[in-house]
Amino acid sequence: MALQCGIVGLPNVGKSTIFNALTKTHGAEAANYPFCTIDPNVGVVTVPDERFTWLVENIKPKSAIPASVEFVDIAGLVKGASQGEGLGNQFLSHIRQVDAILHIVRCFEDENISHVHGEVNPEEDIAVIELELIFADLEVARKRYEGLKKKIKGGDKEAKSIAEVLEKVIPHLEKNQPAISLDLNKEEKKLIKDLNLLTLKPVLFVGNVEEAYAATPEQSVLFQKLLQAAQKRGVDAVAVSGKIEQEISQLEGEEEIMFLQELGLKESGLNRVIRKAYDLLGYITFFTAGEPEVRAWNIVKGTLAPQAAGVIHSDIERGFIRAEVTSFEDVKKYGGLKAAQEAGKMRLEGKEYEVQDGDVIYFRFAV
């Protein structure tokens, strides 16, 4: 199952343009009026990975399946969305299930594209979206807290534990602070996981800059303001030019490389967005590689070998014996998996082994 990132932002910031470029489609309508996107658009995007490409080119498998991220583009949010303005409650529900949020922020001036507040101001635009997410979470948290009171009176210990976490979360939200800035431990987060709090999800700011700043976003005054806002919140930010990315998305191979070179770019801005989104969730990649198939697998950093095997199939986790592990660096250095193993670079790892980014693994199991 692909990791999911929800794309949010004010109307007319370029969300649908960027979504279309990401997914190399025209599935999301892009127009100069609010709410041109009503139903969420969903697209699965490959995570750029030179290691995966190298394995495929050298092993030449019958099939190849890269790691992927799923992007969900919802309609532009406006002030009052949490109270239903602009169909806000409906739109907010679309991103409750995602793993992370990509917040698209307008960092370009264009008199032909209206701004919902009349002026382009990254800090204020971010604040509007943040407040709506906070207000929406506050409503969900308060409702759950009220529903727990009867269970607590009946002696329900789990209900009491959940309520204790919410007694931390609710006052924090009431101060207009996102839940992610509250120092909750893993157990506390697990207790309120089913609430799917929007402000407990990791966020990446994506500044949609003018074409002239595609290669040098640091020279954009508006993007600099976005960077300041991101730093204040402890959030990462990346710049793209929606218009240019849409052009790049229609090119392939040498044409794409030449176009990027003309612009002074090493790669598309959206490749950086995809990787940042992947990293945002704390995920790493391990590979299974053979002639039948080369495949990249998503796991959370810190996952042990049996649980990594379970991502492939539950039977492999249940019957786990050992993992035969070779690092990608050694596979590449010796020109192939078999050559690296013959050079003594393959290790046998047990149940306590923490899978590393870039491991090429064959799992031994018996059921």
TILO-604622 format. One record per residue (C-alpha): residue number from 1; residue in three letters; x, z, y. Coordinates in pm, 1 decimal, padded with zeros to 6 digits. Each point is the difference from the previous one (the first is absolute). Layout:
# residues N
n NUM	res ALA	xx X	zz Z	yy Y .
...
END
This chain:
# residues 367
n 1	res MET	xx 00000.0	zz 00000.0	yy 00000.0 .
n 2	res ALA	xx 00135.0	zz -00101.1	yy 00341.1 .
n 3	res LEU	xx 00075.5	zz 00258.0	yy 00267.6 .
n 4	res GLN	xx -00256.9	zz -00015.4	yy 00280.6 .
n 5	res CYS	xx 00062.2	zz -00002.3	yy 00374.7 .
n 6	res GLY	xx -00286.8	zz -00002.2	yy 00249.1 .
n 7	res ILE	xx 00047.8	zz -00199.5	yy 00320.8 .
n 8	res VAL	xx -00155.2	zz 00166.2	yy 00305.1 .
n 9	res GLY	xx 00006.6	zz -00052.0	yy 00374.6 .
n 10	res LEU	xx -00213.6	zz -00073.0	yy 00303.6 .
n 11	res PRO	xx -00187.1	zz -00332.5	yy 00020.6 .
n 12	res ASN	xx 00206.4	zz -00301.7	yy 00112.6 .
n 13	res VAL	xx 00343.0	zz 00144.8	yy -00083.6 .
n 14	res GLY	xx 00076.6	zz -00269.2	yy -00259.7 .
n 15	res LYS	xx -00094.6	zz 00182.3	yy -00320.8 .
n 16	res SER	xx -00166.8	zz -00296.6	yy -00166.6 .
n 17	res THR	xx 00276.1	zz -00239.7	yy 00113.9 .
n 18	res ILE	xx 00262.9	zz 00228.2	yy -00155.0 .
n 19	res PHE	xx -00210.5	zz 00050.3	yy -00315.6 .
n 20	res ASN	xx -00033.1	zz -00377.1	yy -00043.4 .
n 21	res ALA	xx 00376.1	zz -00043.4	yy 00044.3 .
n 22	res LEU	xx 00077.0	zz 00281.3	yy -00244.0 .
n 23	res THR	xx -00221.1	zz -00142.9	yy -00270.0 .
n 24	res LYS	xx 00068.4	zz -00366.3	yy 00087.4 .
n 25	res THR	xx -00374.3	zz -00061.6	yy 00025.8 .
n 26	res HIS	xx -00263.3	zz -00054.5	yy 00264.7 .
n 27	res GLY	xx -00235.8	zz 00247.4	yy -00163.4 .
n 28	res ALA	xx -00044.3	zz 00217.5	yy 00308.3 .
n 29	res GLU	xx -00167.6	zz -00149.7	yy 00305.2 .
n 30	res ALA	xx 00212.2	zz 00028.8	yy 00314.9 .
n 31	res ALA	xx -00190.1	zz -00034.0	yy 00327.6 .
n 32	res ASN	xx -00007.2	zz 00129.2	yy 00358.0 .
n 33	res TYR	xx -00291.4	zz 00237.8	yy -00038.4 .
n 34	res PRO	xx -00043.4	zz 00346.9	yy -00151.5 .
n 35	res PHE	xx -00110.7	zz 00041.9	yy -00361.4 .
n 36	res CYS	xx 00069.3	zz -00356.8	yy -00114.1 .
n 37	res THR	xx 00103.6	zz 00174.4	yy -00324.6 .
n 38	res ILE	xx -00299.6	zz 00183.1	yy -00146.2 .
n 39	res ASP	xx 00058.9	zz 00030.4	yy -00373.5 .
n 40	res PRO	xx 00352.5	zz 00105.5	yy -00098.6 .
n 41	res ASN	xx 00237.5	zz -00277.8	yy -00103.8 .
n 42	res VAL	xx 00230.4	zz 00078.7	yy -00291.0 .
n 43	res GLY	xx 00323.6	zz -00177.8	yy -00092.9 .
n 44	res VAL	xx 00278.7	zz 00075.2	yy -00247.9 .
n 45	res VAL	xx 00352.5	zz -00064.9	yy 00130.5 .
n 46	res THR	xx 00328.3	zz -00020.1	yy -00191.7 .
n 47	res VAL	xx 00268.8	zz 00252.3	yy 00096.5 .
n 48	res PRO	xx 00311.8	zz -00203.8	yy 00097.5 .
n 49	res ASP	xx 00277.5	zz 00102.1	yy -00239.5 .
n 50	res GLU	xx 00323.0	zz -00198.1	yy -00049.9 .
n 51	res ARG	xx 00068.2	zz 00192.0	yy -00321.9 .
n 52	res PHE	xx -00322.1	zz -00123.5	yy -00158.1 .
n 53	res THR	xx 00077.2	zz -00356.3	yy 00111.5 .
n 54	res TRP	xx 00350.2	zz 00021.6	yy -00152.0 .
n 55	res LEU	xx -00134.2	zz 00128.2	yy -00333.6 .
n 56	res VAL	xx -00257.4	zz -00279.2	yy -00018.3 .
n 57	res GLU	xx 00252.8	zz -00271.2	yy 00089.6 .
n 58	res ASN	xx 00254.1	zz 00121.6	yy -00254.9 .
n 59	res ILE	xx -00224.3	zz 00105.6	yy -00289.6 .
n 60	res LYS	xx -00248.9	zz -00287.0	yy 00043.7 .
n 61	res PRO	xx -00290.7	zz 00188.5	yy -00161.4 .
n 62	res LYS	xx -00330.5	zz -00156.6	yy -00106.6 .
n 63	res SER	xx -00176.6	zz 00211.6	yy 00262.9 .
n 64	res ALA	xx 00101.8	zz 00205.3	yy 00303.8 .
n 65	res ILE	xx -00204.8	zz 00269.0	yy 00174.5 .
n 66	res PRO	xx 00139.1	zz 00147.7	yy 00325.2 .
n 67	res ALA	xx -00091.1	zz 00331.7	yy 00161.8 .
n 68	res SER	xx -00291.6	zz -00029.3	yy 00239.9 .
n 69	res VAL	xx -00187.5	zz 00169.5	yy 00282.5 .
n 70	res GLU	xx -00370.5	zz -00045.9	yy 00070.1 .
n 71	res PHE	xx -00103.8	zz -00026.0	yy 00364.6 .
n 72	res VAL	xx -00352.3	zz 00080.5	yy 00117.2 .
n 73	res ASP	xx -00092.2	zz -00134.5	yy 00344.4 .
n 74	res ILE	xx -00295.5	zz 00175.3	yy 00161.6 .
n 75	res ALA	xx -00181.7	zz -00070.8	yy 00325.7 .
n 76	res GLY	xx 00146.5	zz 00123.3	yy 00328.2 .
n 77	res LEU	xx -00079.2	zz 00363.1	yy 00076.2 .
n 78	res VAL	xx -00124.1	zz 00105.4	yy 00343.5 .
n 79	res LYS	xx -00042.2	zz 00327.3	yy 00186.3 .
n 80	res GLY	xx -00289.7	zz 00182.0	yy -00166.7 .
n 81	res ALA	xx 00057.1	zz -00161.9	yy -00340.5 .
n 82	res SER	xx -00025.1	zz 00337.9	yy -00175.0 .
n 83	res GLN	xx -00350.9	zz 00036.9	yy 00147.7 .
n 84	res GLY	xx -00095.9	zz -00348.1	yy -00115.0 .
n 85	res GLU	xx 00093.5	zz -00205.4	yy 00306.7 .
n 86	res GLY	xx 00070.1	zz -00362.2	yy -00094.5 .
n 87	res LEU	xx -00104.1	zz 00071.2	yy -00359.9 .
n 88	res GLY	xx 00290.0	zz 00245.6	yy -00003.4 .
n 89	res ASN	xx -00113.5	zz 00225.7	yy -00285.1 .
n 90	res GLN	xx -00041.6	zz -00302.5	yy -00224.0 .
n 91	res PHE	xx 00346.7	zz -00129.5	yy 00090.5 .
n 92	res LEU	xx 00168.0	zz 00338.4	yy -00041.5 .
n 93	res SER	xx -00142.4	zz 00033.5	yy -00350.9 .
n 94	res HIS	xx 00183.4	zz -00319.0	yy -00095.3 .
n 95	res ILE	xx 00342.0	zz 00163.2	yy 00043.3 .
n 96	res ARG	xx -00064.4	zz 00341.1	yy -00153.4 .
n 97	res GLN	xx 00126.8	zz -00121.7	yy -00337.1 .
n 98	res VAL	xx 00327.4	zz -00161.0	yy 00118.4 .
n 99	res ASP	xx 00342.4	zz 00157.0	yy -00056.5 .
n 100	res ALA	xx 00139.9	zz -00060.3	yy 00350.4 .
n 101	res ILE	xx -00103.8	zz -00134.4	yy 00339.9 .
n 102	res LEU	xx 00153.3	zz -00285.7	yy 00196.9 .
n 103	res HIS	xx -00097.4	zz 00048.5	yy 00363.8 .
n 104	res ILE	xx 00023.2	zz -00331.5	yy 00186.9 .
n 105	res VAL	xx 00073.3	zz 00055.8	yy 00370.1 .
n 106	res ARG	xx -00023.0	zz -00268.7	yy 00266.7 .
n 107	res CYS	xx 00333.7	zz -00050.8	yy 00174.3 .
n 108	res PHE	xx -00071.3	zz -00332.0	yy 00171.3 .
n 109	res GLU	xx -00167.0	zz -00117.8	yy 00319.0 .
n 110	res ASP	xx -00240.2	zz -00295.4	yy -00020.1 .
n 111	res GLU	xx -00267.7	zz -00063.9	yy 00260.8 .
n 112	res ASN	xx -00187.7	zz -00213.9	yy -00252.4 .
n 113	res ILE	xx -00039.8	zz 00290.6	yy -00242.5 .
n 114	res SER	xx -00202.4	zz 00287.3	yy 00136.6 .
n 115	res HIS	xx 00100.6	zz 00362.3	yy -00051.2 .
n 116	res VAL	xx -00282.3	zz 00232.7	yy -00098.3 .
n 117	res HIS	xx 00109.5	zz 00249.6	yy 00271.4 .
n 118	res GLY	xx 00105.3	zz -00259.8	yy 00257.2 .
n 119	res GLU	xx 00371.6	zz 00092.0	yy -00005.7 .
n 120	res VAL	xx 00275.6	zz -00021.7	yy -00263.4 .
n 121	res ASN	xx 00140.6	zz 00350.1	yy -00048.0 .
n 122	res PRO	xx 00150.9	zz 00080.1	yy -00344.5 .
n 123	res GLU	xx -00007.4	zz 00379.5	yy 00047.6 .
n 124	res GLU	xx -00366.6	zz 00005.7	yy 00104.1 .
n 125	res ASP	xx -00099.1	zz -00249.4	yy -00269.5 .
n 126	res ILE	xx 00167.1	zz 00212.7	yy -00268.2 .
n 127	res ALA	xx -00167.6	zz 00314.1	yy 00133.2 .
n 128	res VAL	xx -00347.6	zz -00157.5	yy -00022.0 .
n 129	res ILE	xx 00042.7	zz -00091.1	yy -00367.1 .
n 130	res GLU	xx 00162.9	zz 00334.5	yy -00084.2 .
n 131	res LEU	xx -00284.6	zz 00197.6	yy 00154.8 .
n 132	res GLU	xx -00263.8	zz -00197.2	yy -00187.2 .
n 133	res LEU	xx 00179.2	zz 00062.7	yy -00331.1 .
n 134	res ILE	xx 00033.8	zz 00369.9	yy 00086.4 .
n 135	res PHE	xx -00369.2	zz 00030.3	yy 00095.8 .
n 136	res ALA	xx -00102.9	zz -00174.1	yy -00322.1 .
n 137	res ASP	xx 00217.5	zz 00237.7	yy -00206.0 .
n 138	res LEU	xx -00135.3	zz 00300.8	yy 00187.3 .
n 139	res GLU	xx -00355.3	zz -00094.6	yy -00093.8 .
n 140	res VAL	xx 00096.3	zz -00042.1	yy -00367.9 .
n 141	res ALA	xx 00197.5	zz 00327.5	yy -00009.3 .
n 142	res ARG	xx -00272.8	zz 00205.6	yy 00168.5 .
n 143	res LYS	xx -00264.5	zz -00139.6	yy -00231.5 .
n 144	res ARG	xx 00205.4	zz 00086.1	yy -00308.4 .
n 145	res TYR	xx 00078.0	zz 00348.8	yy 00134.4 .
n 146	res GLU	xx -00369.4	zz 00075.7	yy 00050.7 .
n 147	res GLY	xx -00075.8	zz -00124.9	yy -00350.4 .
n 148	res LEU	xx 00256.0	zz 00238.3	yy -00150.7 .
n 149	res LYS	xx -00151.6	zz 00320.7	yy 00139.3 .
n 150	res LYS	xx -00270.6	zz 00030.8	yy -00265.1 .
n 151	res LYS	xx 00251.9	zz -00058.0	yy -00281.8 .
n 152	res ILE	xx 00235.5	zz 00262.6	yy 00145.1 .
n 153	res LYS	xx -00281.9	zz 00256.7	yy 00002.5 .
n 154	res GLY	xx -00051.4	zz -00081.3	yy -00366.7 .
n 155	res GLY	xx 00364.2	zz 00084.4	yy -00074.0 .
n 156	res ASP	xx 00136.4	zz -00354.8	yy -00032.0 .
n 157	res LYS	xx 00377.8	zz 00044.6	yy 00031.2 .
n 158	res GLU	xx 00078.8	zz -00370.4	yy 00049.2 .
n 159	res ALA	xx -00257.0	zz -00022.2	yy 00280.4 .
n 160	res LYS	xx 00169.7	zz 00296.9	yy 00166.0 .
n 161	res SER	xx 00341.3	zz -00169.6	yy -00026.7 .
n 162	res ILE	xx -00133.5	zz -00323.1	yy 00151.6 .
n 163	res ALA	xx -00167.3	zz 00193.5	yy 00281.5 .
n 164	res GLU	xx 00328.4	zz 00174.8	yy 00080.2 .
n 165	res VAL	xx 00169.6	zz -00338.2	yy 00044.2 .
n 166	res LEU	xx -00285.6	zz -00124.7	yy 00219.0 .
n 167	res GLU	xx 00031.6	zz 00314.7	yy 00212.2 .
n 168	res LYS	xx 00344.8	zz -00135.2	yy 00091.7 .
n 169	res VAL	xx -00104.5	zz -00365.3	yy 00033.0 .
n 170	res ILE	xx -00315.1	zz 00037.6	yy 00213.2 .
n 171	res PRO	xx 00156.4	zz 00195.0	yy 00293.0 .
n 172	res HIS	xx 00293.2	zz -00245.4	yy -00005.4 .
n 173	res LEU	xx -00234.5	zz -00298.3	yy 00028.0 .
n 174	res GLU	xx -00196.3	zz 00179.5	yy 00271.5 .
n 175	res LYS	xx 00320.6	zz 00001.0	yy 00205.2 .
n 176	res ASN	xx -00002.4	zz -00382.0	yy -00031.0 .
n 177	res GLN	xx 00296.4	zz 00009.4	yy -00238.4 .
n 178	res PRO	xx 00010.5	zz -00221.4	yy -00312.9 .
n 179	res ALA	xx -00002.7	zz 00179.3	yy -00335.5 .
n 180	res ILE	xx 00334.2	zz -00156.4	yy -00098.9 .
n 181	res SER	xx 00173.9	zz 00205.0	yy 00273.0 .
n 182	res LEU	xx -00120.0	zz 00320.8	yy -00167.5 .
n 183	res ASP	xx 00254.3	zz 00146.1	yy -00242.4 .
n 184	res LEU	xx -00207.0	zz -00005.6	yy -00319.7 .
n 185	res ASN	xx 00173.6	zz 00039.7	yy -00336.4 .
n 186	res LYS	xx -00063.8	zz -00222.4	yy -00303.0 .
n 187	res GLU	xx -00253.2	zz 00236.9	yy -00154.3 .
n 188	res GLU	xx -00198.3	zz 00025.2	yy 00323.5 .
n 189	res LYS	xx -00007.1	zz -00378.8	yy 00037.8 .
n 190	res LYS	xx -00114.4	zz -00032.6	yy -00360.2 .
n 191	res LEU	xx -00291.5	zz 00238.3	yy 00061.4 .
n 192	res ILE	xx -00140.1	zz -00218.2	yy 00281.4 .
n 193	res LYS	xx 00107.6	zz -00337.0	yy -00139.6 .
n 194	res ASP	xx -00356.4	zz -00109.8	yy -00075.3 .
n 195	res LEU	xx -00089.1	zz 00026.6	yy 00370.8 .
n 196	res ASN	xx 00226.3	zz -00303.1	yy 00060.6 .
n 197	res LEU	xx 00081.4	zz 00122.0	yy 00349.9 .
n 198	res LEU	xx 00099.9	zz -00295.9	yy 00214.0 .
n 199	res THR	xx 00251.9	zz 00197.4	yy 00205.7 .
n 200	res LEU	xx 00173.6	zz 00131.4	yy -00311.9 .
n 201	res LYS	xx 00110.2	zz -00352.9	yy -00088.2 .
n 202	res PRO	xx 00346.2	zz -00125.1	yy 00107.0 .
n 203	res VAL	xx -00007.9	zz -00241.8	yy 00295.3 .
n 204	res LEU	xx 00216.0	zz -00296.2	yy 00106.9 .
n 205	res PHE	xx -00036.9	zz -00141.6	yy 00352.4 .
n 206	res VAL	xx 00022.6	zz -00379.6	yy 00018.4 .
n 207	res GLY	xx 00052.4	zz -00133.2	yy 00352.1 .
n 208	res ASN	xx -00141.4	zz -00349.5	yy 00050.3 .
n 209	res VAL	xx 00243.8	zz -00139.7	yy 00257.4 .
n 210	res GLU	xx 00010.4	zz -00320.2	yy 00203.3 .
n 211	res GLU	xx 00165.4	zz -00304.2	yy -00158.5 .
n 212	res ALA	xx 00293.9	zz 00023.7	yy 00243.5 .
n 213	res TYR	xx 00091.1	zz 00342.8	yy -00142.3 .
n 214	res ALA	xx -00029.8	zz -00084.9	yy -00372.3 .
n 215	res ALA	xx 00380.2	zz 00016.6	yy -00049.3 .
n 216	res THR	xx 00068.1	zz 00259.9	yy 00272.2 .
n 217	res PRO	xx -00295.6	zz 00244.5	yy 00002.3 .
n 218	res GLU	xx 00220.2	zz 00268.6	yy 00156.8 .
n 219	res GLN	xx -00017.2	zz -00202.2	yy 00323.7 .
n 220	res SER	xx -00378.4	zz 00028.4	yy 00013.7 .
n 221	res VAL	xx -00114.2	zz 00274.6	yy 00238.7 .
n 222	res LEU	xx -00325.0	zz 00040.9	yy -00192.9 .
n 223	res PHE	xx 00178.5	zz 00032.1	yy -00334.9 .
n 224	res GLN	xx 00234.1	zz 00257.8	yy 00152.6 .
n 225	res LYS	xx -00309.3	zz 00201.0	yy 00096.0 .
n 226	res LEU	xx -00120.5	zz -00027.4	yy -00359.0 .
n 227	res LEU	xx 00337.6	zz 00123.6	yy -00128.5 .
n 228	res GLN	xx -00024.4	zz 00301.7	yy 00231.7 .
n 229	res ALA	xx -00349.5	zz 00076.6	yy -00127.2 .
n 230	res ALA	xx 00119.2	zz -00036.6	yy -00360.6 .
n 231	res GLN	xx 00302.1	zz 00226.7	yy 00054.4 .
n 232	res LYS	xx -00221.5	zz 00267.4	yy 00153.0 .
n 233	res ARG	xx -00212.5	zz -00001.9	yy -00316.0 .
n 234	res GLY	xx 00286.2	zz -00030.3	yy -00247.5 .
n 235	res VAL	xx -00133.8	zz -00337.4	yy -00115.4 .
n 236	res ASP	xx 00194.1	zz -00319.0	yy -00070.4 .
n 237	res ALA	xx -00074.3	zz -00322.5	yy 00190.4 .
n 238	res VAL	xx 00077.3	zz -00367.7	yy -00058.7 .
n 239	res ALA	xx -00058.3	zz -00306.2	yy 00220.2 .
n 240	res VAL	xx -00149.0	zz -00335.3	yy -00095.2 .
n 241	res SER	xx -00139.5	zz -00295.4	yy 00190.5 .
n 242	res GLY	xx -00336.5	zz -00080.0	yy -00153.5 .
n 243	res LYS	xx 00000.3	zz -00357.1	yy 00130.8 .
n 244	res ILE	xx 00346.6	zz -00077.6	yy -00135.7 .
n 245	res GLU	xx -00069.3	zz 00172.0	yy -00331.7 .
n 246	res GLN	xx -00309.2	zz -00215.6	yy -00041.2 .
n 247	res GLU	xx 00216.3	zz -00311.3	yy 00048.0 .
n 248	res ILE	xx 00259.8	zz 00131.0	yy -00247.5 .
n 249	res SER	xx -00272.9	zz 00067.1	yy -00257.2 .
n 250	res GLN	xx -00079.1	zz -00372.5	yy -00011.5 .
n 251	res LEU	xx 00360.1	zz -00093.1	yy -00084.8 .
n 252	res GLU	xx 00199.2	zz 00026.0	yy -00322.1 .
n 253	res GLY	xx 00358.4	zz -00036.7	yy -00122.3 .
n 254	res GLU	xx 00244.0	zz -00183.1	yy 00227.0 .
n 255	res GLU	xx -00262.8	zz -00054.5	yy 00271.3 .
n 256	res GLU	xx -00055.1	zz 00373.6	yy 00029.2 .
n 257	res ILE	xx 00375.1	zz 00074.9	yy 00003.1 .
n 258	res MET	xx 00063.3	zz -00259.9	yy 00273.5 .
n 259	res PHE	xx -00288.9	zz 00127.6	yy 00210.5 .
n 260	res LEU	xx 00128.2	zz 00358.6	yy -00024.5 .
n 261	res GLN	xx 00351.9	zz -00112.0	yy 00094.6 .
n 262	res GLU	xx -00133.2	zz -00180.4	yy 00306.9 .
n 263	res LEU	xx -00163.9	zz 00323.9	yy 00109.0 .
n 264	res GLY	xx 00312.0	zz 00205.9	yy -00070.4 .
n 265	res LEU	xx -00167.9	zz 00191.2	yy -00283.6 .
n 266	res LYS	xx 00152.8	zz 00086.8	yy -00338.9 .
n 267	res GLU	xx -00340.3	zz 00048.2	yy -00159.2 .
n 268	res SER	xx -00364.5	zz 00016.6	yy 00100.5 .
n 269	res GLY	xx -00115.9	zz 00313.7	yy 00177.0 .
n 270	res LEU	xx -00270.9	zz 00038.0	yy -00261.5 .
n 271	res ASN	xx 00259.0	zz 00033.7	yy -00277.0 .
n 272	res ARG	xx 00122.3	zz 00307.9	yy 00186.3 .
n 273	res VAL	xx -00358.0	zz 00125.5	yy 00031.8 .
n 274	res ILE	xx -00060.5	zz -00040.7	yy -00373.9 .
n 275	res ARG	xx 00321.0	zz 00184.7	yy -00089.7 .
n 276	res LYS	xx -00069.1	zz 00273.6	yy 00255.5 .
n 277	res ALA	xx -00349.7	zz 00043.0	yy -00141.8 .
n 278	res TYR	xx 00146.2	zz 00029.8	yy -00349.9 .
n 279	res ASP	xx 00262.1	zz 00252.5	yy 00115.1 .
n 280	res LEU	xx -00259.3	zz 00190.0	yy 00202.7 .
n 281	res LEU	xx -00164.5	zz 00113.5	yy -00321.8 .
n 282	res GLY	xx 00329.0	zz 00122.8	yy -00147.8 .
n 283	res TYR	xx -00007.6	zz -00262.2	yy -00273.5 .
n 284	res ILE	xx 00291.3	zz -00151.3	yy -00187.2 .
n 285	res THR	xx 00021.9	zz -00289.1	yy -00245.5 .
n 286	res PHE	xx 00124.5	zz -00016.9	yy -00355.3 .
n 287	res PHE	xx 00009.8	zz -00313.0	yy -00212.8 .
n 288	res THR	xx -00074.8	zz -00106.4	yy -00352.9 .
n 289	res ALA	xx 00186.9	zz -00319.8	yy -00078.9 .
n 290	res GLY	xx 00005.1	zz -00238.4	yy -00292.8 .
n 291	res GLU	xx -00073.1	zz -00361.6	yy -00087.3 .
n 292	res PRO	xx -00374.9	zz 00059.5	yy -00041.4 .
n 293	res GLU	xx -00036.3	zz 00169.0	yy 00340.8 .
n 294	res VAL	xx 00184.1	zz 00142.5	yy 00299.5 .
n 295	res ARG	xx -00212.8	zz 00254.9	yy 00182.6 .
n 296	res ALA	xx 00040.8	zz 00240.4	yy 00290.8 .
n 297	res TRP	xx -00182.6	zz 00332.5	yy -00024.3 .
n 298	res ASN	xx -00103.1	zz 00236.8	yy 00282.0 .
n 299	res ILE	xx 00064.4	zz 00371.7	yy -00047.7 .
n 300	res VAL	xx 00033.1	zz 00297.8	yy 00231.5 .
n 301	res LYS	xx 00357.9	zz 00110.8	yy 00059.5 .
n 302	res GLY	xx 00076.9	zz 00293.3	yy -00231.2 .
n 303	res THR	xx -00205.1	zz -00130.9	yy -00295.7 .
n 304	res LEU	xx 00140.9	zz 00095.6	yy -00341.1 .
n 305	res ALA	xx 00058.6	zz -00260.1	yy -00273.2 .
n 306	res PRO	xx -00310.4	zz 00078.2	yy -00215.4 .
n 307	res GLN	xx -00231.1	zz -00022.2	yy 00302.2 .
n 308	res ALA	xx 00166.6	zz -00324.7	yy 00109.5 .
n 309	res ALA	xx -00065.3	zz -00131.8	yy -00351.7 .
n 310	res GLY	xx -00362.8	zz 00103.7	yy 00042.4 .
n 311	res VAL	xx -00032.7	zz -00238.0	yy 00295.7 .
n 312	res ILE	xx 00055.0	zz -00280.7	yy -00253.0 .
n 313	res HIS	xx -00230.1	zz 00144.7	yy -00267.1 .
n 314	res SER	xx -00126.5	zz 00347.1	yy -00089.4 .
n 315	res ASP	xx 00110.2	zz -00047.6	yy -00363.4 .
n 316	res ILE	xx 00362.2	zz -00044.5	yy 00110.3 .
n 317	res GLU	xx -00013.6	zz 00331.1	yy 00189.1 .
n 318	res ARG	xx -00172.6	zz 00176.4	yy -00289.3 .
n 319	res GLY	xx 00251.8	zz -00123.7	yy -00255.9 .
n 320	res PHE	xx 00306.9	zz 00004.6	yy 00227.0 .
n 321	res ILE	xx 00330.1	zz 00033.8	yy -00188.7 .
n 322	res ARG	xx 00263.3	zz -00109.2	yy 00251.8 .
n 323	res ALA	xx 00073.0	zz -00242.9	yy 00281.6 .
n 324	res GLU	xx 00277.2	zz -00257.7	yy -00016.7 .
n 325	res VAL	xx 00110.1	zz -00023.5	yy 00364.1 .
n 326	res THR	xx 00230.8	zz -00247.2	yy 00174.7 .
n 327	res SER	xx 00029.3	zz -00008.5	yy 00378.7 .
n 328	res PHE	xx -00079.7	zz -00329.6	yy 00170.5 .
n 329	res GLU	xx 00341.3	zz 00011.9	yy 00171.3 .
n 330	res ASP	xx 00171.0	zz -00007.7	yy -00341.3 .
n 331	res VAL	xx -00232.9	zz -00271.9	yy -00129.4 .
n 332	res LYS	xx 00092.5	zz -00218.0	yy 00297.8 .
n 333	res LYS	xx 00371.5	zz 00091.0	yy -00009.6 .
n 334	res TYR	xx 00034.9	zz -00106.6	yy -00364.5 .
n 335	res GLY	xx -00225.4	zz -00303.6	yy 00035.1 .
n 336	res GLY	xx -00288.9	zz 00119.2	yy -00215.2 .
n 337	res LEU	xx -00162.8	zz 00289.3	yy -00184.0 .
n 338	res LYS	xx 00161.2	zz -00070.7	yy -00337.7 .
n 339	res ALA	xx 00347.8	zz -00037.6	yy 00155.4 .
n 340	res ALA	xx -00039.1	zz 00329.5	yy 00188.8 .
n 341	res GLN	xx -00105.2	zz 00174.9	yy -00320.5 .
n 342	res GLU	xx 00295.3	zz -00147.5	yy -00190.6 .
n 343	res ALA	xx 00224.6	zz 00137.0	yy 00277.2 .
n 344	res GLY	xx -00133.6	zz 00347.6	yy -00077.6 .
n 345	res LYS	xx -00217.4	zz 00032.3	yy 00309.1 .
n 346	res MET	xx -00323.9	zz 00080.0	yy -00182.6 .
n 347	res ARG	xx -00087.7	zz 00371.7	yy -00017.3 .
n 348	res LEU	xx -00237.8	zz 00181.9	yy -00233.5 .
n 349	res GLU	xx -00222.0	zz 00235.5	yy 00202.4 .
n 350	res GLY	xx -00253.3	zz 00258.2	yy -00115.1 .
n 351	res LYS	xx -00319.5	zz 00161.0	yy 00125.3 .
n 352	res GLU	xx 00165.7	zz 00175.5	yy 00293.7 .
n 353	res TYR	xx 00153.4	zz -00313.8	yy 00148.0 .
n 354	res GLU	xx -00112.5	zz -00079.8	yy 00355.2 .
n 355	res VAL	xx -00040.2	zz -00375.6	yy 00029.5 .
n 356	res GLN	xx 00208.0	zz -00153.3	yy 00280.4 .
n 357	res ASP	xx -00080.1	zz -00291.5	yy 00229.3 .
n 358	res GLY	xx 00124.8	zz -00321.4	yy -00162.4 .
n 359	res ASP	xx 00021.2	zz 00130.6	yy -00357.6 .
n 360	res VAL	xx -00052.2	zz -00265.8	yy -00266.4 .
n 361	res ILE	xx -00162.2	zz 00186.9	yy -00289.8 .
n 362	res TYR	xx -00100.3	zz -00057.4	yy -00359.9 .
n 363	res PHE	xx -00214.9	zz 00281.5	yy -00140.0 .
n 364	res ARG	xx 00017.9	zz 00106.6	yy -00363.9 .
n 365	res PHE	xx -00320.9	zz 00162.0	yy -00125.8 .
n 366	res ALA	xx -00197.3	zz 00070.1	yy -00317.2 .
n 367	res VAL	xx -00374.7	zz 00064.6	yy -00024.0 .
END
